[in-house]
Amino acid sequence: MNNDWQAQDPELWQAVQAEATRQEHVIELIASENIASQAVRAVQSSVLTNKYAVGYPGARIYPGNEALDRIDEIARTRAQDLFGAEYANVFPHSGTQANQAVYAAFLQPGDRILAMSEHAGGHFTHGQAHNFSGQLYDAQFYGVDPTTECLDYAQIERQARAWHPRLIIAGASAYSQLIDWERFRAIADDVGAYLMVDMAHIAGLVAGGVLPSPVSVADVVTSTTHKTLRGPRGGMILAKHQYGAQIDQAVFPRSQSGTLEQIVAAKAIAYREAQQPAFRQYAVQVVQNAQLMAHVLHETPNIRVVTGGTVNHELTLDVRATGMTGAAAADLLYSVGIATNKELLPLENGNTMGGIRIGTPTITSRNFSATAVQEVAELIGTVLNYPHDEAKLTTARGALQRLTQQFPATR
């Protein structure tokens, strides 16, 4: 930010600088966060923010969109190429809006949907009562096997046959194991339902080739463009070609008006970055770092790794044996410089949240070494097991600050 802006609005400038400092000095383990490149960040503050683009390329409401038409086509084509999709809509402002548009395209109010329970790792936009999706549509939820804490496809199939949903949703917000897209496809076909996959959390790992892609299997796929994809905060929809027209209409004019063209351009940059060999190496490293943390924490007293490990970027820790709730554990970790978030445990009764979710996208973007990742995991174990030992907490703070200085956040 330039000095003129700093002088014109010092109050806001100081707040922004405080956030920059926080990001530099906190070890970010929130699974849904990452560090966008300088190119992604730069285009978001470009002249594109000045132009109102309503409608689709070639059919705009306002004149003067020649350059924006090119940007939109570049972004759309890159999204299709990156994920092998027949159709892409890169206009949704968020993952939630992408989901909203898909529901509008495929469902009528009151139609039945079947999705993963929030208690098993599902997202609240998949039919929860406190969200528009649960208020507009009739939702039923599937969970996980109580022993393995993994999806029980036979049970899901039984539920689908009894419920007869119009739409089945696969994909999760906090699930650390593979999801069998083909099995979901078979279940959807068996009951005559559409299959939607929300891959917001794993889109970067799919793009990087380390997780199976749902794009050729599902009728429609939604995602954010940040998280593991490491782009700007936004949403996208990928689908079979035959659904393109109805999804386009569901995005505009049914769900939103003007697009955020500076964000669409940033998405285009992120798609291109994700096509490079370095990004594929990054995706591999994200998973390796998560598995290393899971291994260390699995051996840590009073901490249980849900499902026993991870195949993606995140893991959920059951911290109840420490005597803390997930919220208390997250607050304690943040007090020493580690950011996590409270999380529901599979089949947990009520909403007490006895777990925390951690993820490795950001520390991988910071190029944390394997030794550093292991040290962070060990420090998590120490802090959670000695919440009242000020000497140990002080030592942990010092070690974590050393790591943030060794591996800066700037990309």
KAZI-V781142 format. One record per residue. RES is the residue in one small letter. PHI is phi in whole degrees, 0 to 359 (NA if undefined). PSI is psi in radians with two decimals (* if undefined). BURIAL is b if it has 16 or more other C-alpha atoms within 10 Angstrom, else e. Layout:
res phi psi burial
RES PHI PSI BURIAL
RES PHI PSI BURIAL
This chain:
res phi psi burial
m NA 2.43 e
n 278 2.89 e
n 293 -0.53 e
d 299 -0.79 e
w 295 -0.69 e
q 300 -0.73 e
a 287 -0.61 e
q 287 -0.59 e
d 219 1.19 e
p 297 -0.54 e
e 297 -0.84 e
l 288 -0.68 e
w 303 -0.74 e
q 295 -0.65 e
a 294 -0.72 e
v 295 -0.73 e
q 296 -0.61 e
a 297 -0.67 e
e 291 -0.67 e
a 299 -0.73 e
t 294 -0.74 e
r 300 -0.80 e
q 298 -0.60 b
e 289 -0.59 b
h 252 0.09 b
v 246 2.40 b
i 275 1.89 b
e 274 1.93 b
l 243 0.30 b
i 287 2.12 b
a 295 -0.37 b
s 265 0.11 b
e 247 2.78 b
n 198 -3.03 b
i 239 1.98 b
a 285 2.69 b
s 289 2.88 b
q 298 -0.61 e
a 294 -0.76 e
v 299 -0.76 b
r 290 -0.63 b
a 293 -0.76 e
v 292 -0.40 b
q 289 -0.31 b
s 251 0.39 e
s 272 -3.11 e
v 295 -0.21 e
l 299 -0.44 b
t 294 -0.27 e
n 277 -0.30 e
k 257 2.30 b
y 271 2.02 b
a 244 1.81 b
v 249 2.21 b
g 99 -2.96 b
y 252 2.81 b
p 308 2.29 b
g 86 -0.14 e
a 216 0.89 e
r 277 2.74 b
i 279 -0.70 e
y 255 2.68 e
p 280 2.99 e
g 88 0.47 e
n 253 0.38 b
e 302 -0.85 e
a 291 -0.65 e
l 292 -0.59 b
d 301 -0.73 b
r 294 -0.74 e
i 299 -0.78 b
d 297 -0.72 b
e 292 -0.67 b
i 299 -0.83 b
a 297 -0.80 b
r 298 -0.81 b
t 296 -0.71 b
r 294 -0.66 b
a 297 -0.77 b
q 298 -0.77 b
d 294 -0.74 b
l 297 -0.72 b
f 254 0.04 b
g 65 0.67 e
a 265 2.55 b
e 284 -0.47 b
y 214 2.55 b
a 216 2.45 b
n 237 2.04 b
v 255 0.27 b
f 274 -0.47 b
p 306 2.40 b
h 286 -0.34 b
s 201 2.99 b
g 295 -0.64 b
t 298 -0.76 b
q 292 -0.58 b
a 297 -0.79 b
n 298 -0.75 b
q 301 -0.74 b
a 294 -0.69 b
v 296 -0.77 b
y 301 -0.75 b
a 295 -0.58 b
a 285 -0.57 b
f 249 -0.27 b
l 235 2.81 b
q 249 2.62 e
p 309 2.33 e
g 95 -0.22 e
d 297 2.70 b
r 271 2.43 b
i 231 2.69 b
l 232 2.16 b
a 214 2.93 b
m 291 2.35 b
s 297 2.52 b
e 300 -0.52 b
h 288 -0.31 b
a 257 -0.02 b
g 119 0.03 b
g 285 2.92 b
h 266 2.61 b
f 291 -0.31 b
t 279 0.10 b
h 260 0.60 b
g 111 0.12 b
q 294 2.55 b
a 297 -0.49 e
h 274 0.10 e
n 241 2.76 e
f 306 -0.59 e
s 296 -0.60 b
g 278 -0.32 b
q 272 -0.50 e
l 268 -0.49 b
y 235 2.78 b
d 266 1.81 b
a 255 2.45 b
q 233 2.67 b
f 235 2.51 b
y 256 2.73 b
g 238 -2.59 b
v 235 2.83 b
d 296 2.29 e
p 294 -0.35 e
t 271 -0.88 e
t 273 -0.35 e
e 62 0.34 b
c 251 2.84 b
l 301 2.37 b
d 255 1.67 e
y 292 -0.55 b
a 296 -0.72 e
q 292 -0.69 e
i 299 -0.73 b
e 298 -0.73 b
r 296 -0.72 e
q 297 -0.77 b
a 298 -0.70 b
r 292 -0.56 e
a 278 -0.56 e
w 269 -0.53 e
h 54 1.05 b
p 287 2.69 b
r 281 -0.53 b
l 222 2.29 b
i 252 2.30 b
i 249 2.20 b
a 246 2.70 b
g 116 2.68 b
a 215 2.90 b
s 259 -0.46 b
a 212 1.38 b
y 216 2.17 b
s 259 0.06 b
q 246 2.94 b
l 297 2.54 e
i 251 2.27 b
d 276 1.64 e
w 297 -0.69 b
e 296 -0.65 e
r 293 -0.71 e
f 297 -0.67 b
r 300 -0.76 b
a 295 -0.70 e
i 294 -0.75 b
a 297 -0.76 b
d 296 -0.63 e
d 297 -0.60 e
v 252 0.09 b
g 72 0.60 b
a 254 2.70 b
y 286 2.62 b
l 246 2.08 b
m 248 2.37 b
v 243 2.25 b
d 258 1.83 b
m 253 0.53 b
a 308 -0.74 b
h 284 -0.56 b
i 251 0.16 b
a 304 -0.72 b
g 293 -0.59 b
l 286 -0.58 b
v 293 -0.82 b
a 300 -0.62 b
g 279 -0.06 b
g 80 0.24 b
v 261 -0.17 b
l 230 2.61 b
p 298 2.48 e
s 272 2.39 b
p 270 -0.06 b
v 296 -0.71 b
s 279 -0.17 b
v 261 -0.77 b
a 279 2.79 b
d 290 -0.67 b
v 209 2.50 b
v 232 2.29 b
t 248 2.78 b
s 196 2.79 b
t 272 3.00 b
t 246 0.10 b
h 257 -2.18 b
k 42 -2.27 b
t 290 -0.30 b
l 283 -0.33 b
r 67 0.51 b
g 256 -2.74 b
p 283 2.88 b
r 286 1.97 b
g 185 -3.07 b
g 230 2.97 b
m 203 2.81 b
i 228 2.30 b
l 241 2.50 b
a 200 3.00 b
k 295 2.59 b
h 303 -0.64 e
q 292 -0.27 e
y 263 0.02 b
g 300 -0.82 b
a 296 -0.75 e
q 289 -0.55 e
i 288 -0.74 b
d 306 -0.81 b
q 293 -0.58 b
a 291 -0.55 b
v 284 -0.97 b
f 228 2.14 b
p 257 0.10 e
r 285 -0.61 e
s 254 -0.56 b
q 205 2.87 b
s 256 -1.82 e
g 291 2.53 b
t 276 2.74 b
l 270 1.57 b
e 295 -0.53 b
q 294 -0.53 b
i 282 -0.67 b
v 300 -0.75 b
a 297 -0.68 b
a 294 -0.63 b
k 299 -0.74 b
a 300 -0.72 b
i 296 -0.77 b
a 297 -0.69 b
y 299 -0.73 b
r 294 -0.74 b
e 300 -0.67 b
a 288 -0.21 b
q 273 -0.09 b
q 273 2.63 e
p 304 -0.60 e
a 298 -0.60 e
f 290 -0.65 b
r 296 -0.67 b
q 295 -0.67 e
y 299 -0.80 b
a 299 -0.74 b
v 300 -0.77 b
q 292 -0.62 b
v 304 -0.84 b
v 292 -0.75 b
q 300 -0.71 b
n 294 -0.71 b
a 295 -0.70 b
q 291 -0.61 b
l 295 -0.77 b
m 297 -0.72 b
a 298 -0.71 b
h 297 -0.81 b
v 295 -0.81 b
l 289 -0.47 b
h 297 -0.52 b
e 269 0.06 e
t 268 2.28 b
p 301 2.53 e
n 67 0.16 b
i 235 2.25 b
r 243 2.22 b
v 275 2.05 b
v 299 2.35 b
t 67 -0.01 b
g 83 -0.05 b
g 173 -2.80 b
t 207 2.64 b
v 242 0.07 b
n 231 -2.46 b
h 262 -0.06 b
e 222 2.78 b
l 212 2.64 b
t 250 2.34 b
l 251 2.27 b
d 274 1.97 b
v 251 0.20 b
r 298 -0.53 b
a 293 -0.27 e
t 280 -0.16 e
g 88 0.08 e
m 248 2.69 b
t 281 2.95 b
g 299 -0.68 b
a 297 -0.77 b
a 295 -0.70 b
a 295 -0.74 b
a 295 -0.71 b
d 296 -0.72 b
l 296 -0.81 b
l 298 -0.68 b
y 293 -0.52 b
s 295 -0.37 e
v 255 -0.06 b
g 111 0.35 b
i 239 2.12 b
a 263 2.13 b
t 226 -2.99 b
n 217 2.63 b
k 295 2.65 b
e 210 2.45 b
l 294 2.49 b
l 268 2.66 b
p 304 2.25 b
l 66 0.29 b
e 291 2.32 e
n 282 2.44 e
g 74 -2.76 e
n 233 0.60 e
t 289 -0.48 e
m 59 1.54 b
g 265 0.25 b
g 230 2.96 b
i 231 2.58 b
r 253 2.35 b
i 230 2.64 b
g 215 2.78 b
t 249 0.14 b
p 303 -0.79 b
t 288 -0.78 b
i 293 -0.46 b
t 289 -0.69 b
s 298 -0.50 b
r 277 0.01 b
n 66 0.60 b
f 302 2.33 b
s 285 2.92 e
a 299 -0.67 e
t 297 -0.70 e
a 292 -0.71 b
v 299 -0.76 b
q 297 -0.71 b
e 296 -0.71 b
v 299 -0.79 b
a 299 -0.74 b
e 296 -0.67 b
l 293 -0.64 b
i 302 -0.81 b
g 299 -0.74 b
t 296 -0.84 b
v 297 -0.78 b
l 289 -0.46 b
n 269 -0.25 b
y 229 1.07 e
p 293 -0.32 b
h 247 0.13 e
d 268 1.67 e
e 297 -0.56 e
a 295 -0.78 e
k 292 -0.67 e
l 294 -0.69 b
t 295 -0.73 e
t 298 -0.71 e
a 297 -0.75 b
r 301 -0.77 b
g 296 -0.74 e
a 295 -0.71 b
l 291 -0.64 b
q 293 -0.61 b
r 298 -0.71 e
l 292 -0.68 b
t 293 -0.54 b
q 286 -0.59 e
q 287 -0.56 e
f 234 1.47 b
p 296 2.76 b
a 275 -0.28 b
t 291 2.31 e
r 249 * e
